[in-house]
Amino acid sequence: MTACGAPADGVAYLDETTPNAGPYAAIAGVTVVRSAVTHLEADIRQALGDLSELKFSKLSDGRQARAALKIMQVVFDYCERDLLRSDALSWDKTDSRHTVAKRDDYANMGNMLRHLLRNALLKWPEKRYWKLCHDRQDQVDYKHVARGTNKMIAERVAQDRYNVFDKPPEITRIAACDSREHPIVQVADLFAGLAVYLRGLRLDALEPTSKAERARGDLINLLLGWLPSRALLHFREGDGLLTERAAPINFWSYRPQGDYDHAPAAISKREPRLVACIESGCPEYVLDEWGLREPRCQKHYREHVRDLEEGEERDRQRLRANTGTHFCEDCVTVFVATPNMKRLNEATYEYEYACPLCGSTLIEADAPYLSCFHDDKHDSSESYAPRPKDVRLPRQSYRDDD
């Protein structure tokens, strides 16, 4: 898995409630077929009207409440056309799994994200490559989440009951998304907020007492009017709304799997210590605060980084020479750029390369993207335009008298 990765067949949008506040926490993932993303975003913006952003915590506002009902109808429409599904996972921070000293709530949320994404992506057997869009934050290592999810999915697909997959789905691209620019993240926020609210709901206190509770009640009634005909579900105090995992709108609560199941604890910071530079013959010592496996002094660290960058540049040139120089995102095809593909962009008055298949602007291919075409896990049955190996970008020729 790389941040650039292979072209995505679908996109997974993530959002969460505050994991370190209140007795319950939840995460939600909205998985969408790639071809439907643009239309879905347009429909959500239309439902929002003049609102810039929808928040579950602000449903006391009448405009927010009306927009939430419209967006829920949009979600129903896309679910019925098998273009979207929503998964929300909630957990109780007072159960036996979470009553640990110095619990790391964000590391625990990363573990929950892997469970959520594994369940969601396995419900799309015809989609293999996925892009992960998460909110902008530094507390969760989403690369680690993606790698862990890919490993869990591969192990689950290896079991006989998941032999419907030729090759397991995997997350190949990661991007931080702003919910204002990508309104599908707001849908994930809506379902994450619903999951936490339903867990705290009590049957003896169903009468709404505020505008926010009435708005949330209308949203729940709309959901319960559509969902029962499409999935088995029931409500249990303390666990909230529970559905079968295959439901297009899925709510489920995490329960401790046994005495061995514990939330991760925060790792205490190591005391800084002086260590010798790893390069032989170097008399310098380094103040090591993080327990580095290869501590280096500033001089040798700069040399090490330069060597790595030079190696990456050599790999990039080799891959571009063997695979292609430009690719088209719309056709998902790699090309060796030739002079007959060049055209003048009338907006910028600069030359660019155009895709010979669809006319879209080609972008310069880079090593992280091209590596997916040489990966053993890549499906060789997929067809791409032929790439002549002996064609190169034309060199500019100069006259002798210039």
Salt bridges, closest charged atoms under 4 A:
GLU41 OE1 - ARG45 NH1 3.98
GLU41 OE2 - HIS182 ND1 3.67
ASP50 OD2 - ARG63 NH1 3.33
GLU53 OE2 - LYS55 NZ 3.94
GLU53 OE1 - ARG180 NH2 3.56
ASP77 OD2 - ARG81 NH2 3.08
GLU80 OE2 - ARG230 NH2 2.98
ASP87 OD2 - ARG85 NH2 2.82
ASP95 OD1 - HIS98 ND1 2.74
ASP105 OD1 - ARG103 NE 2.63
GLU170 OE2 - ARG128 NH2 3.56
GLU170 OE1 - LYS377 NZ 3.58
ASP239 OD1 - ARG199 NH2 3.23
ASP239 OD2 - ARG236 NE 2.73
ASP239 OD2 - ARG255 NH2 2.46
ASP261 OD1 - ARG97 NE 2.94
GLU279 OE2 - ARG296 NE 3.22
ASP288 OD2 - ARG273 NH2 3.96
GLU289 OE1 - LYS269 NZ 3.77
GLU294 OE1 - ARG296 NH1 3.33
GLU313 OE1 - ARG316 NH1 2.61
ASP315 OD1 - ARG318 NH2 3.91
GLU352 OE2 - ARG343 NE 2.99
GLU364 OE2 - ARG320 NH1 2.84
ASP366 OD1 - ARG316 NE 2.50
GLU382 OE1 - HIS378 NE2 3.94
ASP401 OD1 - ARG399 NE 3.24
ASP402 OD1 - ARG399 NH2 3.39
